[in-house]
Amino acid sequence: MHIINPCRMNLKGILAGKPVLLQLVFLLFFVLFGSMLTGLLASLLSFLPGWKLTGMNALRWEQLLSEGLMFFLPTLMLAYLCSTNVKDYLSLRACKRPQVWIAVFASILLSSAPITLLSYFNEQLKLPAFLSGVEHWMREMEDAANNLASSFFSDGGGLKSYLFNLVVMAASAGVAEEFFFRGAVQRLLGKKIRHPQAVIWIAAAIFSAFHLQFYGFFPRLLLGAYFGYLLLWSRSIWLPVFAHFVNNAIAVTGSSFAKFKDTPLVTGDFTLSEVRPYILLALASAALFFFCLLYLRRQCSDFR
């Protein structure tokens, strides 16, 4: 009798051609497993000799583990099980056109003013009186997320803290979240929904809602959609990864230095007299951003 050795079984591509719902269940299982593993490893690290993970360093390491184990690793595992060509599944092709990278960088800079202004209006959101309970819950979630983000900058700053925050909040978040939401979620949606535009916006909505910051939902929705279009146009995951990194790096930089952190562009807090001229700046930036999009689409179509 022939006995199958499970250690020698090739699981690569085993879910290829299977129902999308089944693939989604596996992805959610990997995320749940990663969440539990994050908590376990964070606890174990605090007991290791030589590791003084207290205060902000503990929080940063836990966030780093979370990004890797809850987003990045589940995406790799799903790609391995759903395709015999992981590189193609995750759109890992390289973009070797410097002008494209420069345009992506410029587009994120240009988006800062419109996104900040949209955040300001999003924060004015008021629900009807009968939804006061929902609004209270939304505000609690928003405050909790803001407090968590602020805590990364509460240790007095310094170059070491700034660089660590860049790694955790910009680099790891940019890679892990783009692989997950654009590389996995957007691809799974694309198997069930015919229209690429709808796929991009639904994935962006999931991306924004996942952060549980409802008073920043619409700005994050637009950014998520932009990242999705970059992937659609270029077929390269590295462009949305780079765009996500630049966007977060700008936020980290603005919040790290006293010269910037109290300005309306960073805080999003405007007086009535400040809002009107800022609208003109945001509109001008949005127009230039639009031209950047046209340029990127043309360059990426040639690249493909």
C-alpha positions in Angstrom: 0.0 0.0 0.0 1.4 3.4 -1.0 1.3 5.9 1.8 1.3 9.6 1.0 3.8 11.6 2.9 2.1 14.9 3.8 5.4 16.6 4.1 6.1 16.0 0.4 2.7 17.2 -0.8 2.9 20.2 -3.1 0.3 22.8 -2.0 1.3 25.4 -4.6 -1.7 26.4 -6.7 -4.0 23.9 -4.8 -6.7 26.6 -4.6 -6.4 27.7 -8.3 -9.8 27.5 -10.0 -11.6 27.0 -6.7 -14.5 29.3 -5.8 -13.6 32.8 -4.8 -15.5 32.5 -1.5 -13.3 29.5 -0.5 -10.2 31.5 -1.3 -11.5 34.5 0.7 -12.2 32.1 3.7 -8.6 31.0 3.6 -7.4 34.6 3.5 -9.5 35.5 6.5 -8.3 32.5 8.3 -4.7 33.5 7.7 -5.4 37.0 8.9 -7.0 35.6 12.1 -4.1 33.3 12.7 -1.7 36.2 12.1 -3.5 38.3 14.6 -3.2 35.6 17.3 0.5 35.0 16.4 1.2 38.8 16.6 -0.1 38.9 20.2 1.8 35.8 21.1 5.1 36.9 19.7 4.7 40.4 21.2 4.3 38.9 24.6 7.2 36.5 24.1 9.6 39.3 23.0 9.0 41.2 26.2 10.5 38.2 28.1 13.6 37.7 26.0 16.8 38.8 27.7 18.3 41.8 26.1 15.0 43.0 24.7 13.7 46.1 26.5 10.5 46.5 24.8 8.7 49.0 26.9 6.7 52.1 26.0 6.9 53.3 22.4 9.4 50.6 21.3 7.0 47.9 22.4 4.2 49.6 20.5 6.3 50.0 17.3 7.5 46.4 17.3 3.9 45.1 17.9 2.7 47.3 15.0 5.6 45.9 12.8 4.6 42.3 13.7 1.0 43.1 13.0 1.6 44.5 9.5 3.8 41.5 8.6 1.7 38.7 10.1 -1.8 40.0 9.5 -1.4 41.5 6.0 1.9 40.6 4.3 2.2 36.9 5.2 -1.4 36.0 4.6 -1.2 37.6 1.1 1.9 35.5 0.3 0.2 32.3 1.6 -2.9 33.0 -0.5 -0.9 33.7 -3.6 1.1 30.5 -3.1 -2.1 28.4 -2.7 -4.1 30.2 -5.5 -1.5 30.3 -8.3 1.5 28.4 -9.6 3.1 31.8 -10.5 3.2 33.9 -7.4 5.1 36.7 -9.1 2.3 37.1 -11.7 -0.5 36.7 -9.1 0.9 39.5 -7.0 1.9 41.7 -10.0 5.6 41.8 -8.9 6.9 43.0 -12.2 9.3 45.9 -12.0 8.8 49.3 -13.4 12.2 50.7 -14.7 11.0 54.1 -15.9 12.3 56.8 -13.6 9.8 59.3 -14.9 7.0 57.1 -13.6 8.4 57.0 -10.1 8.9 60.8 -10.1 5.4 61.3 -11.3 4.0 59.1 -8.6 6.0 61.0 -6.0 4.8 64.3 -7.4 1.2 63.2 -7.5 1.2 62.3 -3.8 2.7 65.7 -2.9 0.0 67.4 -5.0 -2.7 65.3 -3.3 -1.8 66.5 0.2 -3.7 69.7 0.1 -6.9 68.3 -1.4 -6.8 65.3 0.9 -6.3 67.5 4.0 -9.2 69.7 3.0 -11.4 66.7 2.4 -10.4 65.4 5.8 -11.6 68.7 7.3 -15.0 68.4 5.7 -15.3 64.7 6.5 -14.7 65.5 10.2 -17.8 67.8 10.1 -19.9 64.8 9.5 -23.1 64.7 11.6 -25.6 61.8 11.6 -29.3 62.2 12.3 -30.4 62.2 16.0 -31.8 58.7 15.8 -28.2 57.5 14.9 -26.6 59.3 17.8 -25.4 55.9 19.3 -23.7 55.1 16.0 -22.1 58.5 15.8 -20.9 58.1 19.4 -19.3 54.8 18.5 -17.7 56.2 15.4 -16.3 59.1 17.4 -14.8 56.7 20.0 -13.2 54.6 17.3 -11.8 57.8 15.6 -10.4 59.1 18.9 -8.8 55.7 19.7 -7.1 55.5 16.3 -5.9 59.1 16.6 -4.6 58.5 20.1 -2.7 55.4 18.9 -1.2 57.3 16.0 -0.2 60.2 18.3 1.4 57.8 20.8 4.1 57.0 18.2 5.3 60.6 18.5 5.0 60.9 22.3 8.6 59.9 23.2 10.2 63.2 22.5 11.2 62.5 19.0 14.8 62.4 17.8 16.3 60.9 14.7 16.1 57.3 15.9 12.4 57.5 16.7 11.7 59.3 13.4 13.5 56.6 11.4 11.8 53.8 13.4 8.4 55.4 12.8 9.2 55.7 9.0 9.9 51.9 9.0 6.8 51.0 10.9 4.2 53.5 9.7 5.4 54.1 6.2 7.6 51.3 4.8 6.0 48.3 6.5 2.4 49.7 6.2 3.0 50.6 2.5 4.2 47.1 1.6 1.9 45.0 3.8 -1.3 46.9 3.2 -0.8 47.2 -0.5 0.0 43.6 -0.9 -3.1 42.7 1.1 -5.7 45.2 -0.2 -4.5 45.6 -3.8 -2.6 42.3 -4.3 -5.1 40.0 -2.6 -8.5 41.7 -2.0 -8.6 43.6 -5.3 -7.6 40.5 -7.2 -10.3 38.3 -5.5 -13.0 40.9 -6.2 -11.8 41.0 -9.8 -12.7 37.4 -10.2 -16.3 38.0 -9.4 -16.9 41.6 -10.6 -16.5 42.3 -14.3 -15.9 46.1 -14.2 -12.4 47.0 -13.1 -13.6 50.4 -12.0 -16.1 48.9 -9.6 -13.4 46.5 -8.3 -11.0 49.4 -7.5 -13.6 51.4 -5.6 -15.0 48.5 -3.6 -11.4 47.4 -2.6 -10.7 51.1 -1.7 -13.9 51.2 0.4 -12.9 48.0 2.2 -9.4 49.4 2.7 -10.8 52.6 4.2 -13.4 50.9 6.4 -10.8 48.5 7.7 -9.0 51.4 9.5 -12.1 52.1 11.5 -11.5 55.9 11.2 -14.9 57.0 9.8 -14.1 60.7 10.0 -11.3 60.1 7.6 -13.2 57.6 5.4 -13.5 59.6 2.3 -9.9 60.8 2.0 -8.7 57.3 2.6 -11.2 56.0 0.1 -9.8 58.3 -2.6 -6.2 57.4 -1.8 -7.1 53.7 -1.9 -8.8 54.1 -5.3 -5.7 56.0 -6.6 -3.5 53.1 -5.4 -5.9 50.7 -7.2 -5.7 52.6 -10.5 -1.9 52.6 -10.3 -2.0 48.8 -10.1 -4.6 48.6 -12.9 -2.6 50.8 -15.2 0.9 49.5 -14.6 0.3 45.8 -13.5 3.0 46.5 -11.0 2.3 46.3 -7.2 5.4 48.4 -6.5 3.9 51.7 -7.7 1.0 51.6 -5.2 3.4 50.4 -2.6 5.7 53.4 -3.3 2.7 55.8 -3.4 1.4 54.5 -0.1 4.9 54.8 1.4 5.3 58.4 0.3 1.9 59.4 1.6 2.6 57.9 5.0 6.1 59.2 5.1 4.8 62.8 4.6 2.4 62.3 7.5 5.2 60.9 9.7 7.5 63.7 8.8 4.9 66.4 9.4 4.0 64.9 12.8 7.6 64.4 13.9 9.0 68.0 13.8 7.6 70.9 15.8 8.1 73.2 12.7 5.3 71.3 10.9 3.2 69.4 13.3 1.0 72.3 14.4 0.3 73.6 10.9 -3.2 73.2 9.4 -1.7 71.2 6.6 -0.7 68.5 9.1 -3.4 68.8 11.7 -6.3 69.5 9.3 -7.7 72.1 11.8 -8.7 75.3 10.1 -10.4 78.5 11.2 -13.1 79.9 8.9 -10.7 82.5 7.6 -8.1 79.9 6.8 -10.5 77.5 4.9 -11.3 79.9 2.1 -7.8 80.5 0.8 -6.9 76.9 1.4 -9.7 75.8 -0.9 -8.0 77.7 -3.7 -4.7 76.0 -2.9 -6.5 72.6 -2.8 -8.2 73.2 -6.2 -5.0 74.2 -7.8 -3.2 71.2 -6.4 -6.1 68.9 -7.5 -5.9 70.2 -11.1 -2.1 69.5 -11.2 -2.8 66.1 -9.6 -5.3 65.4 -12.4 -2.7 66.2 -15.1 -0.3 63.9 -13.2 -2.8 61.1 -13.5 -3.2 61.5 -17.2 0.6 61.4 -17.6 0.9 58.3 -15.5 -1.9 56.5 -17.3 -0.2 57.2 -20.6 3.2 56.2 -19.4 1.9 53.0 -17.7 -0.1 52.0 -20.8 3.1 52.2 -22.9 4.9 50.3 -20.1 2.5 47.4 -20.2 
